């Protein structure tokens, strides 16, 4: 077992950083996270038994996900399904490859289906919010649409989770229109997606070092801040014992709930004070965006932005290469 070495700002015992021999982070019984560059995917199911994959990671990580699944559940044992918290590029980057290789259904909230069935792209991100390299890079990120065809299916309206009878959906929009988190009441295990994260994702340095802190959803892609606030409240009310988020290390116990309490109490201070989606949210239908606010003035000099983007791309590529053997 190896251990990642972030600079802890919360008790080390309450951040899950020890990597198992199969390459995963042990979150809870039958729940393990796999880091694919700057984002987590989640394996749900006991080793050797039936299982479900939650989210599908960064582009070009299908091989890493498939290899880890083979070590955990046995080679040639596909999941019962792939389930998405949402369809941003860093959560569906390997989706098409994995869905085709495994020949399994893919479930998402109905408001996320346009972005995985070729119908619509997401609205543009806002590089003026977040104050970090990842925010500045966001105009370069893919917005879709992806198209996985008839494998895409809506999550059940009754709140159940296909293949996971002990879990239920928690609808958590804001970061995306149909964002969903997943909760197991028996031990209060929470799979968050990006409704909140445990690092400052707007910062390339924090994203790469995984410095742990309960934080707002990644600002540059969040397009409805009132809904995002309500979603954080909803998750805090669940009193989770352990949470694995889309970005950052899994967190448990007092550190998790103290961090959530702080975020709930100070959400207005933590959210951007101005930005494209701060005063007026994007509006969505089942076919995609119905209204997108106009962009705001960006005071960041173009020449500085070019240097920042170049440096950011170099840092991300370097990190990806360094982790290729993980």
Backbone torsions as a table, in degrees:
resi	resn	phi	psi	omega
1	UNK	NA	130.1	176.6
2	UNK	-109.3	164.7	-177.5
3	UNK	-129.2	130.2	171.2
4	UNK	-68.5	158.4	-173.7
5	UNK	-126.6	66.7	174.1
6	UNK	-74.2	164.9	172.7
7	UNK	-87.6	107.7	-170.1
8	UNK	-76.5	131.0	171.1
9	UNK	-107.6	-0.2	174.4
10	UNK	-131.0	164.7	-178.9
11	UNK	-54.5	131.3	-176.7
12	UNK	-59.2	-32.7	-177.9
13	UNK	-66.2	-18.0	-176.6
14	UNK	-104.4	8.9	173.2
15	UNK	-118.4	130.8	-176.0
16	UNK	-90.9	107.5	-176.7
17	UNK	-128.7	-4.0	-179.7
18	UNK	-81.6	124.1	-175.2
19	UNK	-93.1	128.6	179.1
20	UNK	-73.8	164.6	178.9
21	UNK	-57.0	-26.3	178.4
22	UNK	-83.2	3.0	176.5
23	UNK	92.1	3.3	-175.8
24	UNK	-103.5	164.3	172.9
25	UNK	-99.4	123.4	-177.0
26	UNK	-77.9	109.3	-174.1
27	UNK	-89.6	-48.2	-176.5
28	UNK	-164.0	169.8	177.5
29	UNK	-53.3	124.0	179.1
30	UNK	73.1	13.4	-179.6
31	UNK	-134.5	125.2	179.5
32	UNK	-142.1	144.7	179.4
33	UNK	-107.4	145.5	174.6
34	UNK	-121.8	125.1	178.3
35	UNK	-84.0	124.5	176.0
36	UNK	-116.6	92.3	-172.1
37	UNK	60.7	-104.5	-173.0
38	UNK	-107.2	12.2	-176.2
39	UNK	-140.7	152.2	-179.2
40	UNK	-102.4	142.7	162.1
41	UNK	-111.4	161.6	-173.6
42	UNK	-128.0	129.0	172.4
43	UNK	-95.7	126.5	178.7
44	UNK	-121.8	117.5	-177.9
45	UNK	145.1	152.2	179.4
46	UNK	-74.5	143.0	178.1
47	UNK	-52.0	131.8	-179.7
48	UNK	86.7	-9.5	-177.8
49	UNK	-109.6	-171.3	176.3
50	UNK	-65.2	151.3	-174.1
51	UNK	-154.1	168.1	178.7
52	UNK	-133.6	142.2	174.0
53	UNK	-100.1	128.6	174.7
54	UNK	-104.5	117.1	-177.6
55	UNK	71.3	164.3	-171.2
56	UNK	-135.1	23.0	163.0
57	UNK	66.9	-169.4	-178.1
58	UNK	-76.6	159.1	172.6
59	UNK	-56.5	147.4	175.8
60	UNK	68.5	22.1	177.3
61	UNK	-112.7	10.2	-178.8
62	UNK	-57.9	-41.5	-179.1
63	UNK	-62.6	-41.8	179.3
64	UNK	-65.4	-42.7	179.9
65	UNK	-64.9	-45.2	-178.8
66	UNK	-64.5	-40.1	179.9
67	UNK	-65.5	-42.7	178.8
68	UNK	-65.1	-39.4	177.2
69	UNK	-63.1	-39.1	178.1
70	UNK	-63.9	-40.2	178.2
71	UNK	-67.1	-33.7	-174.4
72	UNK	-84.6	-41.5	-171.8
73	UNK	-113.7	-9.7	-178.0
74	UNK	108.4	137.4	-179.0
75	UNK	-63.3	140.4	178.0
76	UNK	76.7	16.8	178.4
77	UNK	-113.5	93.2	-178.5
78	UNK	-71.8	163.6	177.0
79	UNK	-72.7	165.2	173.0
80	UNK	-67.8	-31.6	-178.7
81	UNK	-167.9	163.5	166.3
82	UNK	-108.2	129.7	-178.2
83	UNK	-120.8	134.6	-175.5
84	UNK	-107.5	136.7	167.5
85	UNK	-73.1	-37.7	175.9
86	UNK	-168.8	179.7	-168.7
87	UNK	-117.7	25.4	172.6
88	UNK	-62.7	155.4	-169.2
89	UNK	-56.5	-33.6	-176.9
90	UNK	-80.7	-3.1	175.7
91	UNK	-110.7	-8.4	179.5
92	UNK	-130.6	16.4	-174.6
93	UNK	-60.3	-35.5	179.6
94	UNK	-104.1	10.5	-171.1
95	UNK	-61.9	-50.8	-175.1
96	UNK	-61.2	-44.0	179.8
97	UNK	-62.2	-48.0	-177.3
98	UNK	-67.3	-43.7	-179.7
99	UNK	-61.0	-38.3	178.9
100	UNK	-72.1	-43.4	-179.0
101	UNK	-64.1	-42.1	-176.2
102	UNK	-89.7	-17.7	-178.8
103	UNK	54.1	58.7	-177.6
104	UNK	-126.8	157.9	175.7
105	UNK	-73.0	156.3	178.3
106	UNK	-123.5	122.8	-176.9
107	UNK	-108.4	137.7	175.4
108	UNK	-150.2	160.3	173.6
109	UNK	-58.5	148.4	-175.1
110	UNK	-59.2	-29.0	179.3
111	UNK	-78.2	-8.1	174.0
112	UNK	-97.8	-12.6	-175.9
113	UNK	-61.8	-35.0	179.9
114	UNK	-57.0	-26.3	-173.2
115	UNK	-89.2	-7.0	175.2
116	UNK	-120.6	7.4	177.8
117	UNK	-122.4	15.9	175.0
118	UNK	77.8	10.1	-174.3
119	UNK	-84.1	-41.3	-171.1
120	UNK	-153.2	154.1	168.4
121	UNK	-93.6	157.0	170.4
122	UNK	-67.6	157.4	171.5
123	UNK	-62.4	162.8	179.9
124	UNK	-63.4	147.5	172.0
125	UNK	-72.2	173.3	179.1
126	UNK	-117.7	101.5	-178.2
127	UNK	-72.3	-7.3	-177.9
128	UNK	-82.8	-9.4	-178.6
129	UNK	-109.0	148.3	175.7
130	UNK	106.5	-32.2	174.1
131	UNK	64.3	35.9	179.8
132	UNK	-147.7	173.5	-176.2
133	UNK	-62.8	-39.1	-179.2
134	UNK	-64.1	-36.5	175.5
135	UNK	-63.2	-43.9	-179.5
136	UNK	-64.5	-32.7	179.2
137	UNK	-77.8	-15.1	-168.5
138	UNK	-57.2	-31.9	177.2
139	UNK	-63.1	-17.2	178.5
140	UNK	-86.2	-12.6	-175.1
141	UNK	-74.0	143.2	176.4
142	UNK	-63.0	145.1	177.5
143	UNK	-117.1	5.2	-178.2
144	UNK	82.5	-166.0	4.4
145	UNK	-83.3	151.4	167.4
146	UNK	-91.9	162.9	-179.8
147	UNK	-142.9	102.9	178.1
148	UNK	-101.9	7.5	172.8
149	UNK	66.8	-144.1	-172.5
150	UNK	-70.5	-6.8	175.3
151	UNK	-68.4	-22.2	-178.6
152	UNK	-74.4	130.3	-178.4
153	UNK	-139.6	148.6	177.7
154	UNK	-75.0	144.0	171.3
155	UNK	-60.9	147.9	-179.7
156	UNK	-59.0	142.2	-179.6
157	UNK	-70.8	-16.8	-177.5
158	UNK	-83.7	2.2	177.7
159	UNK	87.4	-2.4	177.6
160	UNK	-75.1	166.3	-177.6
161	UNK	-122.5	117.5	-177.3
162	UNK	-56.4	130.0	178.8
163	UNK	81.2	-5.8	-177.0
164	UNK	-131.9	78.5	-173.9
165	UNK	-64.9	-19.6	-178.6
166	UNK	-89.4	1.2	-175.1
167	UNK	-115.5	158.7	170.7
168	UNK	-138.8	159.8	179.8
169	UNK	-77.3	145.1	167.9
170	UNK	-123.9	108.9	-176.4
171	UNK	-73.7	120.8	-170.9
172	UNK	-133.0	64.7	-177.6
173	UNK	-71.9	169.9	178.8
174	UNK	132.3	-60.5	175.0
175	UNK	-66.9	-33.9	170.0
176	UNK	-147.2	163.2	-170.8
177	UNK	-67.0	-33.8	-177.9
178	UNK	-117.2	32.0	-178.9
179	UNK	-61.5	137.0	-179.6
180	UNK	-133.7	137.7	169.7
181	UNK	-107.6	168.7	-176.3
182	UNK	-132.9	137.3	-171.2
183	UNK	-133.1	135.4	174.3
184	UNK	-109.8	105.1	-174.2
185	UNK	-63.0	-28.9	-173.1
186	UNK	-59.3	-35.6	177.7
187	UNK	-130.1	11.0	176.3
188	UNK	57.6	44.0	174.6
189	UNK	-88.5	133.2	-174.1
190	UNK	-124.5	126.3	169.9
191	UNK	-102.4	111.5	-164.4
192	UNK	-89.6	-35.0	-163.2
193	UNK	69.8	-134.8	-178.2
194	UNK	-112.4	19.4	176.9
195	UNK	-61.7	-35.2	159.3
196	UNK	-144.7	163.7	-179.8
197	UNK	-132.7	170.5	-177.5
198	UNK	-114.5	32.0	170.7
199	UNK	-155.0	167.7	174.8
200	UNK	-87.7	90.5	-169.7
201	UNK	-67.3	-21.7	178.5
202	UNK	-68.3	-20.0	-178.4
203	UNK	-96.4	124.0	178.2
204	UNK	-62.2	-39.0	-179.8
205	UNK	-63.0	-47.2	179.6
206	UNK	-65.3	-39.0	-179.6
207	UNK	-63.4	-34.8	-177.5
208	UNK	-85.0	-33.4	-178.9
209	UNK	-89.5	-15.4	178.1
210	UNK	63.6	32.1	176.2
211	UNK	-57.0	120.1	-168.7
212	UNK	-81.9	131.7	176.2
213	UNK	-167.4	130.7	174.5
214	UNK	-67.0	123.7	-171.0
215	UNK	-137.1	159.7	175.8
216	UNK	-56.2	166.1	173.5
217	UNK	-61.8	153.4	179.1
218	UNK	-52.1	119.7	-166.1
219	UNK	-67.6	-36.7	-171.8
220	UNK	-66.3	-24.0	178.4
221	UNK	-104.7	-3.4	-178.4
222	UNK	-82.2	124.8	-169.5
223	UNK	-123.0	11.2	173.1
224	UNK	-154.6	96.8	-171.6
225	UNK	-77.2	-29.0	176.0
226	UNK	-65.2	-45.8	177.6
227	UNK	-64.7	-38.0	179.2
228	UNK	-61.3	-42.0	177.8
229	UNK	-62.7	-46.1	-179.7
230	UNK	-62.6	-33.9	179.6
231	UNK	-68.9	-40.3	176.2
232	UNK	-62.5	-42.5	176.3
233	UNK	-57.4	-44.4	-177.5
234	UNK	-62.2	-41.7	-179.2
235	UNK	-71.9	-37.2	176.5
236	UNK	-61.0	-39.7	-179.3
237	UNK	-63.3	-20.8	177.9
238	UNK	-74.0	-15.2	-178.8
239	UNK	52.1	57.6	-175.9
240	UNK	-65.6	145.5	176.0
241	UNK	-85.8	-34.4	179.0
242	UNK	-148.4	144.5	-179.0
243	UNK	-138.5	137.4	169.7
244	UNK	-113.9	123.2	-177.1
245	UNK	-103.5	169.9	179.6
246	UNK	-66.4	-29.9	-178.2
247	UNK	-133.9	133.1	-179.0
248	UNK	102.3	171.9	-179.0
249	UNK	-80.9	147.5	174.0
250	UNK	-59.2	148.4	-175.0
251	UNK	-135.1	150.9	-176.2
252	UNK	-135.6	167.7	163.7
253	UNK	56.4	-137.7	-171.6
254	UNK	-62.0	-39.0	-179.3
255	UNK	-62.7	-41.5	179.3
256	UNK	-63.4	-51.2	-174.2
257	UNK	-74.7	-32.3	174.3
258	UNK	-66.4	-40.0	177.6
259	UNK	-65.3	-40.6	177.1
260	UNK	-66.2	-40.6	178.8
261	UNK	-61.6	-42.3	177.7
262	UNK	-62.5	-43.4	-178.8
263	UNK	-64.4	-41.6	178.4
264	UNK	-63.0	-44.6	-175.9
265	UNK	-69.4	-27.2	-172.7
266	UNK	-124.5	27.8	-174.5
267	UNK	-61.1	-41.0	-178.9
268	UNK	-62.5	-33.0	177.3
269	UNK	-74.5	-31.2	-177.2
270	UNK	-80.9	-27.5	-178.9
271	UNK	-77.3	158.9	178.6
272	UNK	-59.4	146.6	179.0
273	UNK	-86.2	-19.2	174.9
274	UNK	-150.7	160.2	-179.5
275	UNK	155.0	171.1	-172.9
276	UNK	-57.9	-38.3	-173.8
277	UNK	-110.4	7.6	-174.9
278	UNK	-74.6	-46.3	-177.5
279	UNK	-89.1	-23.3	-179.6
280	UNK	-143.9	118.9	-178.4
281	UNK	-76.3	160.1	165.8
282	UNK	-69.2	151.2	179.8
283	UNK	-117.0	136.4	-173.0
284	UNK	-126.2	152.1	168.6
285	UNK	-124.7	-178.0	178.3
286	UNK	-68.5	-8.3	177.3
287	UNK	-102.4	-2.1	180.0
288	UNK	124.1	-161.9	-177.5
289	UNK	-64.9	133.7	174.6
290	UNK	-102.8	-26.0	177.8
291	UNK	-150.6	133.8	177.6
292	UNK	-128.0	120.8	178.8
293	UNK	-59.6	153.5	178.4
294	UNK	-68.6	155.0	178.1
295	UNK	-65.5	153.8	176.4
296	UNK	-96.5	163.0	177.5
297	UNK	-62.7	134.0	179.4
298	UNK	-107.8	108.7	-177.2
299	UNK	-76.9	-6.3	-176.2
300	UNK	-68.9	122.5	-178.0
301	UNK	-59.9	140.2	-177.0
302	UNK	-59.3	-39.5	-178.8
303	UNK	-66.6	-39.5	177.4
304	UNK	-66.2	-39.2	178.3
305	UNK	-60.6	-40.4	-179.8
306	UNK	-62.5	-45.5	178.3
307	UNK	-63.2	-42.2	-178.5
308	UNK	-63.2	-44.5	-179.3
309	UNK	-64.4	-42.5	178.9
310	UNK	-61.3	-46.0	179.8
311	UNK	-64.5	-39.5	-179.6
312	UNK	-65.3	-44.0	177.8
313	UNK	-60.8	-43.1	179.5
314	UNK	-60.9	-41.5	-179.5
315	UNK	-65.5	-43.1	-179.2
316	UNK	-66.7	-41.7	177.6
317	UNK	-62.6	-43.4	179.3
318	UNK	-61.1	-42.6	179.8
319	UNK	-65.2	-40.1	-179.8
320	UNK	-63.4	-42.0	180.0
321	UNK	-66.2	-40.9	-177.7
322	UNK	-65.4	-27.9	-177.6
323	UNK	-97.4	1.5	-174.4
324	UNK	-60.1	-30.6	-178.8
325	UNK	-86.5	-0.1	-178.3
326	UNK	-63.9	NA	NA
